[in-house]
Amino acid sequence: MTIHGGVVVGSGATFVLGSDELPRDTGTITGGVRAVNPSGVQIHHTTIDGGLDIQGGSGRFGGPFEVTWNAIEDDHINGSVSIEGYNGFWFGFLGNHVNGSVRLNDNILEDTDANEYPSNVIHGMLQCFGNSPEAQFGDAGGVENQVTGPKTGQCAKLH
């Protein structure tokens, strides 16, 4: 599947493409992904040309899954990534290949195992500030992030 023109996720909406349980190529989004105050954004095994920008987000409970979360996993992202101010239940940025800088800031989450950021390959900087819980590998395990630019804030200590 190819989505041309990008994806815009509106306030309170949930966008899901792909699945962690069915790891297969789900296609390409050209034009990037933009979300403002979404309930949740879950993108797995997808190529995103144009970057990813998620600003804000909902509280810890809500539809359609009873709890809210962001999962950006095993994607190829051409462009910068900014995920800031999400206040759901859980957030994971795992196993992605990014050609651009990544900013994961001020994500305040309910689950103590949230803000999992392992096993990424980033051709740019990795910045993590103000996350609670602090950026971690969590129970996802994984390996250290490979970053060509500086790792700053909470992500500097992820090994």
DSSP file (Angstrom, degrees, kcal/mol; ACC not computed):
  #  RESIDUE AA STRUCTURE BP1 BP2  ACC     N-H-->O    O-->H-N    N-H-->O    O-->H-N    TCO  KAPPA ALPHA  PHI   PSI    X-CA   Y-CA   Z-CA
    1    1 A M              0   0    0      0, 0.0    27,-2.2     0, 0.0     2,-0.4   0.000 360.0 360.0 360.0 140.9    0.0    0.0    0.0
    2    2 A T  E     -a   28   0A   0     25,-0.2     2,-0.6    27,-0.0    27,-0.2  -0.997 360.0-160.9-127.2 130.1    1.2    3.5   -0.7
    3    3 A I  E     -a   29   0A   0     25,-2.9    27,-3.0    -2,-0.4     3,-0.5  -0.951  13.8-160.4-108.6 116.7   -0.4    6.6    0.8
    4    4 A H        +     0   0    0     -2,-0.6    27,-0.1     1,-0.2    -2,-0.0  -0.738  69.1  29.5 -96.2 144.6    0.4    9.8   -1.2
    5    5 A G  S    S-     0   0    0     25,-0.3    26,-0.2    -2,-0.3    -1,-0.2   0.477 110.4 -96.0  90.9   1.9    0.2   13.3    0.3
    6    6 A G        -     0   0    0     24,-2.4     2,-0.4    -3,-0.5    27,-0.2  -0.076  39.5 -82.5  83.1 176.7    0.9   12.3    3.9
    7    7 A V  E     -g   33   0B   0     25,-2.2    27,-2.7    22,-0.1     2,-0.5  -0.987  29.7-165.2-125.8 132.5   -1.3   11.4    6.8
    8    8 A V  E     -g   34   0B   0     -2,-0.4     2,-0.6    25,-0.2    27,-0.2  -0.985   6.7-160.4-118.2 123.5   -2.8   14.0    9.2
    9    9 A V  E     -g   35   0B   0     25,-2.9    27,-1.6    -2,-0.5     3,-0.1  -0.915  16.5-144.1-106.9 119.8   -4.2   12.6   12.5
   10   10 A G    >   -     0   0    0     -2,-0.6     3,-1.9     1,-0.2    29,-0.3  -0.185  34.8 -65.9 -81.2 171.4   -6.7   14.9   14.1
   11   11 A S  T 3  S+     0   0    0      1,-0.3    -1,-0.2    27,-0.1    26,-0.2  -0.335 121.0   6.0 -58.3 128.0   -7.3   15.7   17.8
   12   12 A G  T 3  S+     0   0    0     25,-2.9    -1,-0.3     1,-0.3     2,-0.1   0.369 101.9 126.4  79.9  -3.9   -8.7   12.7   19.7
   13   13 A A    <   -     0   0    0     -3,-1.9    26,-2.5    24,-0.1    27,-1.3  -0.466  51.0-142.5 -86.0 157.8   -8.2   10.3   16.7
   14   14 A T  E     -m   40   0C   0     25,-0.2     2,-0.5    24,-0.2    27,-0.2  -0.981  11.3-166.1-118.5 132.0   -6.3    7.1   16.6
   15   15 A F  E     +m   41   0C   0     25,-2.2    27,-3.0    -2,-0.4     2,-0.4  -0.982   8.9 178.5-119.3 125.0   -4.2    6.0   13.6
   16   16 A V  E     +m   42   0C   0     -2,-0.5     2,-0.4    25,-0.2    27,-0.2  -0.993   7.0 168.3-129.2 126.2   -3.0    2.4   13.3
   17   17 A L  E     -m   43   0C   0     25,-2.7    27,-2.7    -2,-0.4     9,-0.1  -0.962  58.8 -11.3-137.0 119.6   -1.0    1.0   10.4
   18   18 A G  S    S-     0   0    0     -2,-0.4     2,-0.3    25,-0.2    27,-0.1  -0.220  72.7-109.6  83.5-178.6    0.7   -2.4   10.8
   19   19 A S        -     0   0    0      3,-0.5     5,-0.3     5,-0.2    -1,-0.0  -0.996   8.1-137.9-154.1 145.5    1.1   -4.6   13.8
   20   20 A D  S    S+     0   0    0     -2,-0.3    -1,-0.1     1,-0.2    -2,-0.0   0.816 110.0  54.7 -69.6 -31.9    3.8   -5.8   16.1
   21   21 A E  S    S+     0   0    0      1,-0.3    -1,-0.2    -3,-0.1    -3,-0.0   0.756 112.1  43.0 -75.4 -25.2    2.1   -9.2   16.1
   22   22 A L  S    S-     0   0    0      2,-0.1     2,-1.3    -3,-0.0    -3,-0.5  -0.700  79.9-165.1-120.4  77.5    2.2   -9.5   12.2
   23   23 A P        +     0   0    0      0, 0.0     2,-0.3     0, 0.0    -3,-0.1  -0.468  37.9 122.5 -72.4  94.1    5.7   -8.2   11.3
   24   24 A R  S    S-     0   0    0     -2,-1.3    -5,-0.2    -5,-0.3     2,-0.1  -0.982  71.5 -80.2-147.4 157.6    5.5   -7.5    7.6
   25   25 A D        -     0   0    0     -2,-0.3    21,-0.2     1,-0.2    20,-0.1  -0.372  37.6-173.0 -58.7 123.3    6.0   -4.6    5.3
   26   26 A T        -     0   0    0     19,-3.0     2,-0.3     1,-0.3    20,-0.2   0.452  41.9-109.0-102.0  -1.4    2.9   -2.4    5.4
   27   27 A G  E     - b   0  46A   0     18,-0.5    20,-2.5   -25,-0.1     2,-0.4  -0.786  40.3 -51.9 117.9-157.6    3.8    0.0    2.6
   28   28 A T  E     -ab   2  47A   0    -27,-2.2   -25,-2.9    -2,-0.3     2,-0.6  -0.973  24.9-158.2-133.0 139.0    4.9    3.6    2.2
   29   29 A I  E >   -ab   3  48A   0     18,-2.9    20,-2.9    -2,-0.4     3,-0.5  -0.974  16.4-164.4-112.6 114.8    3.6    7.0    3.4
   30   30 A T  E 3  S+ b   0  49A   0    -27,-3.0   -24,-2.4    -2,-0.6   -25,-0.3  -0.860  72.8  35.9 -99.5 135.2    4.9    9.8    1.2
   31   31 A G  T 3  S-     0   0    0     18,-2.4    19,-0.2    -2,-0.5    -1,-0.2   0.400 109.9-104.3 104.2  -0.6    4.4   13.3    2.6
   32   32 A G    <   -     0   0    0     17,-1.6   -25,-2.2    -3,-0.5     2,-0.4  -0.032  34.3 -80.3  80.0 178.5    5.1   12.4    6.2
   33   33 A V  E     -gh   7  52B   0     18,-1.9    20,-2.6   -27,-0.2     2,-0.4  -0.994  39.3-177.1-126.8 128.2    2.8   11.9    9.2
   34   34 A R  E     +gh   8  53B   0    -27,-2.7   -25,-2.9    -2,-0.4     2,-0.4  -0.993   4.3 174.1-127.6 133.2    1.5   14.8   11.3
   35   35 A A  E     -gh   9  54B   0     18,-2.6    20,-2.7    -2,-0.4     2,-0.5  -0.999  13.0-167.9-140.4 136.2   -0.6   14.6   14.4
   36   36 A V  E    S- h   0  55B   0    -27,-1.6    20,-0.2    -2,-0.4    21,-0.1  -0.982  78.6 -19.3-125.0 118.7   -1.8   17.2   16.9
   37   37 A N  S    S+     0   0    0     18,-3.3   -25,-2.9    -2,-0.5    20,-0.3   0.882  86.6 175.1  54.5  47.2   -3.4   15.9   20.2
   38   38 A P        -     0   0    0      0, 0.0    20,-1.9     0, 0.0   -24,-0.2  -0.387  41.0-131.6 -76.9 159.9   -4.1   12.4   18.9
   39   39 A S  S    S-     0   0    0    -26,-2.5     2,-0.3     1,-0.3   -25,-0.2   0.892  86.2 -25.9 -70.3 -42.8   -5.4    9.6   21.1
   40   40 A G  E     -m   14   0C   0    -27,-1.3   -25,-2.2    28,-0.1     2,-0.4  -0.942  49.4-153.4-169.7 150.0   -2.7    7.4   19.7
   41   41 A V  E     +m   15   0C   0     28,-0.3    30,-2.1    -2,-0.3     2,-0.5  -0.988  17.2 176.9-130.4 121.1   -0.5    6.8   16.7
   42   42 A Q  E     +mn  16  71C   0    -27,-3.0   -25,-2.7    -2,-0.4     2,-0.4  -0.956   4.4 168.9-130.0 112.1    0.8    3.3   16.0
   43   43 A I  E     +mn  17  72C   0     28,-2.6    30,-2.5    -2,-0.5     2,-0.4  -0.987   6.5 178.6-129.1 123.5    2.9    2.7   12.9
   44   44 A H  E     - n   0  73C   0    -27,-2.7    30,-0.2    -2,-0.4   -18,-0.2  -0.975  61.1  -5.8-128.2 137.3    4.7   -0.6   12.4
   45   45 A H  S    S+     0   0    0     28,-1.8   -19,-3.0    -2,-0.4   -18,-0.5   0.864  94.1 132.9  55.7  46.2    6.9   -1.9    9.5
   46   46 A T  E     -b   27   0A   0     27,-0.2    30,-2.2   -21,-0.2     2,-0.5  -0.928  56.8-130.0-128.6 148.5    6.3    1.2    7.3
   47   47 A T  E     -bc  28  76A   0    -20,-2.5   -18,-2.9    -2,-0.3     2,-0.6  -0.895  24.4-166.6 -95.3 126.7    8.4    3.5    5.2
   48   48 A I  E >   -bc  29  77A   0     28,-3.2    30,-3.0    -2,-0.5     2,-0.7  -0.952   3.6-168.3-117.7 111.4    7.6    7.1    5.9
   49   49 A D  E 3  S+bc  30  78A   0    -20,-2.9   -18,-2.4    -2,-0.6   -17,-1.6  -0.891  74.5  34.6 -99.6 115.0    9.0    9.7    3.5
   50   50 A G  T 3  S-     0   0    0     28,-3.2    29,-0.2    -2,-0.7    -1,-0.2   0.432 110.1 -94.8 121.6   3.5    8.7   13.2    4.9
   51   51 A G    <   -     0   0    0     27,-0.9   -18,-1.9    -3,-0.5     2,-0.4  -0.108  34.8 -91.9  86.2 178.0    9.2   12.7    8.6
   52   52 A L  E     +hi  33  81B   0     28,-2.2    30,-2.4   -20,-0.2     2,-0.4  -0.997  32.3 179.3-140.0 127.1    7.0   12.2   11.6
   53   53 A D  E     +hi  34  82B   0    -20,-2.6   -18,-2.6    -2,-0.4     2,-0.5  -0.942   3.7 172.6-137.2 112.0    5.6   14.9   13.9
   54   54 A I  E     -hi  35  83B   0     28,-3.0    30,-2.4    -2,-0.4     2,-0.5  -0.977   8.5-175.2-121.1 117.7    3.3   14.1   16.9
   55   55 A Q  E     -hi  36  84B   0    -20,-2.7   -18,-3.3    -2,-0.5    30,-0.2  -0.958  52.5 -25.3-118.5 122.0    2.5   17.0   19.2
   56   56 A G        -     0   0    0     28,-3.1     2,-0.3    -2,-0.5    30,-0.1  -0.237  65.9-168.6  75.9-167.4    0.5   16.5   22.3
   57   57 A G        -     0   0    0    -20,-0.3   -18,-0.2    28,-0.2   -17,-0.1  -0.864  21.5 -64.7 155.0 172.7   -1.9   13.7   22.9
   58   58 A S        -     0   0    0    -20,-1.9    29,-0.4    -2,-0.3     4,-0.1  -0.043  51.0 -86.2 -83.3 177.3   -4.7   12.3   25.1
   59   59 A G        -     0   0    0      2,-0.2    30,-0.3     1,-0.1    -1,-0.2  -0.026  53.4 -86.4 -71.8-177.3   -4.9   11.1   28.6
   60   60 A R  S    S+     0   0    0     28,-0.3     8,-1.4     7,-0.1     2,-0.4   0.678 108.1  54.2 -74.2 -18.7   -4.2    7.5   29.7
   61   61 A F  E     +R   67   0D   0      6,-0.3     6,-0.3    27,-0.1     2,-0.3  -0.921  69.6 102.1-118.6 143.1   -7.6    6.1   29.0
   62   62 A G  E  >  -R   66   0D   0      4,-1.6     4,-0.6    -2,-0.4     3,-0.4  -0.897  46.3 -20.2 164.2 169.5   -9.6    6.2   25.9
   63   63 A G  T  4 S+     0   0    0      1,-0.3   -24,-0.0    -2,-0.3    -2,-0.0  -0.272  94.2  16.7 -81.0 167.9  -10.8    4.4   22.8
   64   64 A P  T  4 S+     0   0    0      0, 0.0    -1,-0.3     0, 0.0     4,-0.1  -0.985 133.6  27.1 -88.7   4.3  -10.7    2.4   20.8
   65   65 A F  T  4 S-     0   0    0     -3,-0.4     2,-1.1     2,-0.3    -2,-0.2   0.253  97.2-116.0-110.7  12.6   -8.4    0.3   23.0
   66   66 A E  E  < S+R   62   0D   0     -4,-0.6    -4,-1.6    -5,-0.0     2,-0.3  -0.157  99.2  50.3  78.2 -40.4   -9.3    1.4   26.5
   67   67 A V  E    S-R   61   0D   0     -2,-1.1     2,-0.4    -6,-0.3    -2,-0.3  -0.903  84.4-127.8-121.6 157.7   -5.8    2.8   27.1
   68   68 A T        +     0   0    0     -8,-1.4    21,-2.8    -2,-0.3    22,-1.1  -0.823  33.8 156.5-108.2 143.1   -3.9    5.2   24.8
   69   69 A W  E     - o   0  90C   0     -2,-0.4     2,-0.4    20,-0.2   -28,-0.3  -0.993  33.8-134.5-157.5 159.4   -0.4    4.7   23.4
   70   70 A N  E     - o   0  91C   0     20,-1.9    22,-1.9    -2,-0.3     2,-0.4  -0.964  21.8-180.0-112.5 134.8    2.0    5.6   20.7
   71   71 A A  E     +no  42  92C   0    -30,-2.1   -28,-2.6    -2,-0.4     2,-0.6  -0.926   8.7 176.0-137.3 111.9    4.1    2.9   19.1
   72   72 A I  E     +no  43  93C   0     20,-2.8    22,-1.9    -2,-0.4     2,-0.4  -0.941  26.9 165.7-114.0 105.5    6.5    3.8   16.3
   73   73 A E  E     -no  44  94C   0    -30,-2.5   -28,-1.8    -2,-0.6   -27,-0.2  -0.977  49.3 -11.4-140.4 130.4    8.2    0.5   15.6
   74   74 A D  S    S+     0   0    0     20,-2.5     2,-0.2    -2,-0.4    22,-0.2   0.844  88.1 144.5  57.9  39.8   10.5   -1.1   12.9
   75   75 A D        -     0   0    0     19,-0.3    22,-2.8   -30,-0.2     2,-0.6  -0.690  51.3-134.4-104.7 159.0    9.9    1.8   10.5
   76   76 A H  E     -cd  47  97A   0    -30,-2.2   -28,-3.2    -2,-0.2     2,-0.6  -0.975  29.0-171.0-109.5 115.1   12.2    3.5    7.9
   77   77 A I  E     -cd  48  98A   0     20,-3.1    22,-2.9    -2,-0.6     2,-0.8  -0.937  14.5-165.9-117.9 117.9   11.7    7.2    8.3
   78   78 A N  E     +cd  49  99A   0    -30,-3.0   -28,-3.2    -2,-0.6   -27,-0.9  -0.873  67.4  30.7-102.7 101.9   13.2    9.7    5.8
   79   79 A G  S    S-     0   0    0     20,-1.5    20,-0.2    -2,-0.8   -28,-0.2  -0.676 101.7 -49.0 132.8 170.1   13.0   13.0    7.6
   80   80 A S        -     0   0    0     -2,-0.2   -28,-2.2   -30,-0.1     2,-0.4  -0.283  45.2-142.4 -75.0 159.8   13.1   14.3   11.1
   81   81 A V  E     +ij  52 102B   0     20,-2.8    22,-2.5   -30,-0.2     2,-0.4  -0.986  18.9 175.4-124.4 131.2   11.0   12.9   14.0
   82   82 A S  E     +ij  53 103B   0    -30,-2.4   -28,-3.0    -2,-0.4     2,-0.5  -0.946   5.2 168.4-136.8 115.7    9.5   15.0   16.7
   83   83 A I  E     +ij  54 104B   0     20,-2.8    22,-1.2    -2,-0.4     2,-0.4  -0.942  21.0 160.0-127.2 107.5    7.2   13.4   19.4
   84   84 A E  E     +ij  55 105B   0    -30,-2.4   -28,-3.1    -2,-0.5    22,-0.2  -0.988  48.6  10.1-139.3 135.2    6.6   15.9   22.1
   85   85 A G        +     0   0    0     20,-1.9     2,-0.4    -2,-0.4    22,-0.2   0.742  69.6 159.9  77.9  25.4    4.1   16.3   24.9
   86   86 A Y        -     0   0    0     19,-0.3    22,-1.2   -30,-0.1    -1,-0.2  -0.675  17.8-175.8 -82.7 133.9    2.3   13.0   24.6
   87   87 A N        +     0   0    0     -2,-0.4    22,-0.1   -29,-0.4    -1,-0.1  -0.283  37.3 119.5-125.3  46.0    0.4   12.1   27.8
   88   88 A G  S    S-     0   0    0    -28,-0.1    22,-1.2     2,-0.1   -28,-0.3   0.016  77.6 -88.7 -91.6-157.7   -1.0    8.6   27.1
   89   89 A F  S    S+     0   0    0    -21,-2.8    22,-2.3   -30,-0.3     2,-0.3   0.877  99.4   1.0 -84.4 -41.5   -0.5    5.3   28.9
   90   90 A W  E     -o   69   0C   0    -22,-1.1   -20,-1.9    20,-0.1     2,-0.3  -0.986  54.7-168.7-149.6 152.3    2.6    4.1   27.0
   91   91 A F  E     -o   70   0C   0     -2,-0.3    25,-1.9   -22,-0.2    24,-0.9  -0.971   6.1-178.2-146.7 131.5    5.0    5.1   24.2
   92   92 A G  E     -op  71 116C   0    -22,-1.9   -20,-2.8    -2,-0.3     2,-0.5  -0.998  14.3-175.7-131.9 133.8    7.7    3.1   22.4
   93   93 A F  E     +o   72   0C   0     23,-3.0     2,-0.4    -2,-0.4   -20,-0.2  -0.893  34.8 163.8-122.9  95.0   10.1    4.2   19.7
   94   94 A L  E     -o   73   0C   0    -22,-1.9   -20,-2.5    -2,-0.5   -19,-0.3  -0.947  47.3  -9.7-131.1 131.3   11.7    0.9   18.8
   95   95 A G  S    S+     0   0    0     23,-2.0     2,-0.2    -2,-0.4    25,-0.2   0.736  81.6 151.7  66.2  26.6   13.9   -0.5   16.0
   96   96 A N        -     0   0    0     22,-0.3    25,-3.0   -22,-0.2     2,-0.5  -0.588  41.7-143.8 -92.1 153.0   13.5    2.4   13.6
   97   97 A H  E     -de  76 121A   0    -22,-2.8   -20,-3.1    -2,-0.2     2,-0.5  -0.977  26.9-173.9-112.0 116.4   15.9    3.5   10.9
   98   98 A V  E     -de  77 122A   0     23,-3.0    25,-3.1    -2,-0.5     2,-0.9  -0.948  25.3-162.9-121.6 127.4   15.8    7.3   10.7
   99   99 A N  E    S+d   78   0A   0    -22,-2.9   -20,-1.5    -2,-0.5     2,-0.3  -0.772  76.6  35.4-101.7  83.5   17.5    9.6    8.2
  100  100 A G  S    S-     0   0    0     -2,-0.9    23,-0.2    23,-0.4     2,-0.1  -0.866 100.8 -54.8 153.7 173.4   17.2   12.8   10.2
  101  101 A S        -     0   0    0     -2,-0.3   -20,-2.8    23,-0.2     2,-0.4  -0.437  43.6-145.3 -80.6 154.3   17.2   14.0   13.8
  102  102 A V  E     -jk  81 126B   0     23,-2.6    25,-2.8   -22,-0.2     2,-0.5  -0.984  13.0-174.9-126.2 125.7   14.9   12.6   16.5
  103  103 A R  E     +jk  82 127B   0    -22,-2.5   -20,-2.8    -2,-0.4     2,-0.5  -0.977   6.5 173.5-121.3 117.5   13.4   14.6   19.3
  104  104 A L  E     +j   83   0B   0     23,-3.0    25,-0.4    -2,-0.5     2,-0.3  -0.848  26.1 157.8-123.3  90.5   11.4   12.7   22.0
  105  105 A N  E     +j   84   0B   0    -22,-1.2   -20,-1.9    -2,-0.5   -19,-0.3  -0.889  46.3   1.8-128.0 146.4   10.6   15.3   24.7
  106  106 A D        +     0   0    0     23,-2.8     2,-0.8    -2,-0.3    25,-0.2   0.783  68.4 157.5  57.4  35.1    8.1   15.9   27.5
  107  107 A N        -     0   0    0     22,-0.2    25,-2.1   -22,-0.2     2,-0.7  -0.836  21.1-169.2 -91.9 109.0    6.2   12.7   27.1
  108  108 A I  B     +s  132   0E   0    -22,-1.2     2,-0.3    -2,-0.8    23,-0.1  -0.892  13.7 178.7-107.1 111.1    4.6   12.1   30.5
  109  109 A L        -     0   0    0     23,-3.4   -20,-0.2    -2,-0.7   -19,-0.1  -0.803  35.7-137.3-124.0 155.8    3.1    8.6   30.7
  110  110 A E  S    S+     0   0    0    -22,-1.2     2,-0.2    -2,-0.3   -21,-0.1   0.905  80.8  80.7 -75.7 -45.4    1.3    6.5   33.2
  111  111 A D  S >  S-     0   0    0    -22,-2.3     3,-1.8     1,-0.1    -2,-0.1  -0.452  70.7-144.2 -71.4 130.2    3.1    3.1   32.7
  112  112 A T  T 3  S+     0   0    0      1,-0.3    -1,-0.1    -2,-0.2    26,-0.1   0.653 102.9  56.9 -67.4 -13.6    6.4    2.8   34.6
  113  113 A D  T 3  S+     0   0    0     25,-0.1    -1,-0.3    24,-0.0    26,-0.2   0.175  88.7 112.4 -99.2  14.8    7.7    0.8   31.6
  114  114 A A    <   +     0   0    0     -3,-1.8   -22,-0.1     1,-0.2   -24,-0.1  -0.172  48.5  52.0 -83.4 178.3    6.8    3.6   29.1
  115  115 A N        +     0   0    0    -24,-0.9    21,-2.4     1,-0.2     2,-0.6   0.934  68.8 175.7  56.5  52.1    9.2    5.8   27.0
  116  116 A E  B     +pq  92 136C   0    -25,-1.9   -23,-3.0    19,-0.2    21,-0.2  -0.789   8.7 168.8 -89.5 121.1   11.0    2.7   25.6
  117  117 A Y        +     0   0    0     19,-2.6     3,-0.3    -2,-0.6     2,-0.2  -0.420  20.6 137.3-131.8  58.1   13.6    3.9   23.0
  118  118 A P        +     0   0    0      0, 0.0   -23,-2.0     0, 0.0   -22,-0.3  -0.609  52.3  20.4-102.5 165.0   15.9    0.9   22.1
  119  119 A S  S    S+     0   0    0     24,-2.8     2,-0.3   -25,-0.2    25,-0.1   0.697  76.5 146.5  63.4  29.8   17.5   -0.5   18.9
  120  120 A N        -     0   0    0     -3,-0.3    26,-2.8    23,-0.2     2,-0.5  -0.700  40.6-148.9 -95.9 150.5   17.2    2.5   16.6
  121  121 A V  E     -ef  97 146A   0    -25,-3.0   -23,-3.0    -2,-0.3     2,-0.5  -0.979  24.0-177.2-115.1 115.3   19.6    3.5   13.9
  122  122 A I  E     -ef  98 147A   0     24,-3.5    26,-2.3    -2,-0.5     2,-1.2  -0.959  24.7-161.1-124.9 120.3   19.6    7.3   13.6
  123  123 A H  S    S+     0   0    0    -25,-3.1   -23,-0.4    -2,-0.5     2,-0.3  -0.704  81.0  27.4 -96.4  80.0   21.5    9.3   11.0
  124  124 A G  S    S-     0   0    0     -2,-1.2    25,-2.4   -25,-0.1    24,-0.2  -0.954 108.1 -38.4 157.7-161.9   21.3   12.6   12.9
  125  125 A M        -     0   0    0     -2,-0.3   -23,-2.6    23,-0.2     2,-0.4  -0.524  39.6-146.4 -91.6 160.9   20.9   13.6   16.6
  126  126 A L  E     -kl 102 151B   0     24,-2.5    26,-2.7   -25,-0.2     2,-0.4  -0.976  20.6-177.8-126.7 115.3   18.9   11.9   19.3
  127  127 A Q  E     +kl 103 152B   0    -25,-2.8   -23,-3.0    -2,-0.4     2,-0.4  -0.953   8.3 171.8-120.2 129.8   17.4   14.3   21.9
  128  128 A C  E     + l   0 153B   0     24,-1.5    26,-2.8    -2,-0.4    27,-0.4  -0.930  11.2 155.9-139.6 112.7   15.3   13.3   24.9
  129  129 A F        +     0   0    0    -25,-0.4   -23,-2.8    -2,-0.4   -22,-0.2  -0.987  58.2   9.9-135.1 145.8   14.4   15.7   27.7
  130  130 A G  S    S+     0   0    0     -2,-0.3     2,-0.3   -25,-0.2   -25,-0.1   0.642  77.2 150.2  70.3  18.8   11.6   15.9   30.2
  131  131 A N        -     0   0    0    -25,-0.2    -1,-0.2   -27,-0.2   -23,-0.2  -0.629  39.1-130.8 -85.3 142.9   10.2   12.4   29.8
  132  132 A S  B    S+s  108   0E   0    -25,-2.1   -23,-3.4    -2,-0.3     2,-0.2  -0.957  98.9  30.2-139.2 120.2    8.5   10.6   32.7
  133  133 A P  S    S-     0   0    0      0, 0.0     3,-0.1     0, 0.0   -26,-0.1   0.608 117.1-106.7 -63.4 165.2    9.4    7.9   33.2
  134  134 A E        -     0   0    0     -2,-0.2    -2,-0.1     1,-0.1    -5,-0.0  -0.208  47.1 -77.0 -60.6 154.6   12.9    8.7   31.9
  135  135 A A  S    S+     0   0    0     -4,-0.1     2,-0.3   -31,-0.1   -19,-0.2  -0.256  71.2 155.0 -51.8 136.3   13.8    7.3   28.5
  136  136 A Q  B     -q  116   0C   0    -21,-2.4   -19,-2.6    -3,-0.1    22,-0.1  -0.937  57.8-114.2-156.0 171.2   14.7    3.6   28.9
  137  137 A F    >   -     0   0    0     -2,-0.3     3,-1.0   -21,-0.2     4,-0.4   0.735  53.1-179.1 -83.3 -26.8   14.9    0.2   27.2
  138  138 A G  G >   -     0   0    0      1,-0.2     3,-1.0     2,-0.2    -1,-0.1  -0.148  59.1 -38.0  58.5-155.9   12.1   -1.1   29.4
  139  139 A D  G 3  S+     0   0    0    -26,-0.2    -1,-0.2     1,-0.2     3,-0.1   0.479 124.3  84.7 -82.2   0.1   11.1   -4.7   28.9
  140  140 A A  G <  S-     0   0    0     -3,-1.0     2,-0.3     1,-0.3    -1,-0.2   0.725  75.0-168.5 -69.6 -20.0   11.5   -4.4   25.2
  141  141 A G    <   +     0   0    0     -3,-1.0    -1,-0.3    -4,-0.4     2,-0.1  -0.525  23.8 143.0  67.5-126.8   15.2   -5.2   25.7
  142  142 A G        -     0   0    0     -2,-0.3     2,-0.2    -3,-0.1    -1,-0.1  -0.324  48.8 -70.7  88.4-172.5   17.0   -4.5   22.5
  143  143 A V        -     0   0    0      1,-0.1   -24,-2.8    -2,-0.1   -23,-0.2  -0.709  56.9 -71.2-120.4 169.9   20.4   -3.0   21.8
  144  144 A E        -     0   0    0     15,-0.4     2,-0.2    -2,-0.2    -1,-0.1  -0.270  56.5-103.4 -59.8 144.1   22.0    0.4   22.1
  145  145 A N        -     0   0    0     13,-0.3     2,-0.7   -28,-0.2   -24,-0.2  -0.489  26.2-137.1 -67.5 137.3   20.8    3.0   19.7
  146  146 A Q  E     +f  121   0A   0    -26,-2.8   -24,-3.5    -2,-0.2     2,-0.4  -0.896  31.9 174.5 -97.7 114.9   23.3    3.7   16.8
  147  147 A V  E     -f  122   0A   0     -2,-0.7   -24,-0.2   -26,-0.2     4,-0.1  -0.983  28.5-163.9-129.8 126.2   23.4    7.5   16.4
  148  148 A T  S    S+     0   0    0    -26,-2.3   -23,-0.2    -2,-0.4   -25,-0.1   0.793  81.3  45.5 -79.8 -27.2   25.7    9.4   14.1
  149  149 A G  S    S-     0   0    0    -25,-2.4   -24,-0.1   -27,-0.4    -2,-0.1  -0.233 109.7 -54.8 -98.8-167.9   25.1   12.8   15.8
  150  150 A P        -     0   0    0      0, 0.0   -24,-2.5     0, 0.0     2,-0.5  -0.385  38.9-142.9 -71.9 147.9   25.0   13.6   19.5
  151  151 A K  E     -l  126   0B   0    -26,-0.2     2,-0.3    -4,-0.1   -24,-0.2  -0.965  31.9-177.0-104.2 121.7   22.8   11.8   22.0
  152  152 A T  E >   -l  127   0B   0    -26,-2.7   -24,-1.5    -2,-0.5     3,-1.1  -0.824  36.5  -1.1-124.3 160.6   21.5   14.4   24.5
  153  153 A G  E >  S-l  128   0B   0     -2,-0.3     3,-1.5     1,-0.2     4,-0.4  -0.356 126.0  -9.4  67.5-142.9   19.5   14.5   27.7
  154  154 A Q  G >  S+     0   0    0    -26,-2.8     3,-0.8     1,-0.3    -1,-0.2   0.775 133.6  60.6 -61.2 -28.4   18.0   11.2   28.9
  155  155 A C  G X  S+     0   0    0     -3,-1.1     3,-1.0   -27,-0.4    -1,-0.3   0.667  86.1  76.4 -76.0 -15.3   19.0    9.4   25.8
  156  156 A A  G <  S+     0   0    0     -3,-1.5    -1,-0.2     1,-0.2    -2,-0.2   0.820  97.1  46.4 -64.0 -28.9   22.7   10.1   26.3
  157  157 A K  G <  S+     0   0    0     -3,-0.8     2,-0.7    -4,-0.4    -1,-0.2   0.448  80.0 115.1 -95.6   0.4   22.8    7.4   29.0
  158  158 A L    <         0   0    0     -3,-1.0   -13,-0.3     1,-0.2   -22,-0.1  -0.600 360.0 360.0 -73.6 113.7   20.9    4.6   27.1
  159  159 A H              0   0    0     -2,-0.7   -15,-0.4   -15,-0.1    -1,-0.2   0.333 360.0 360.0-126.5 360.0   23.5    1.8   26.6
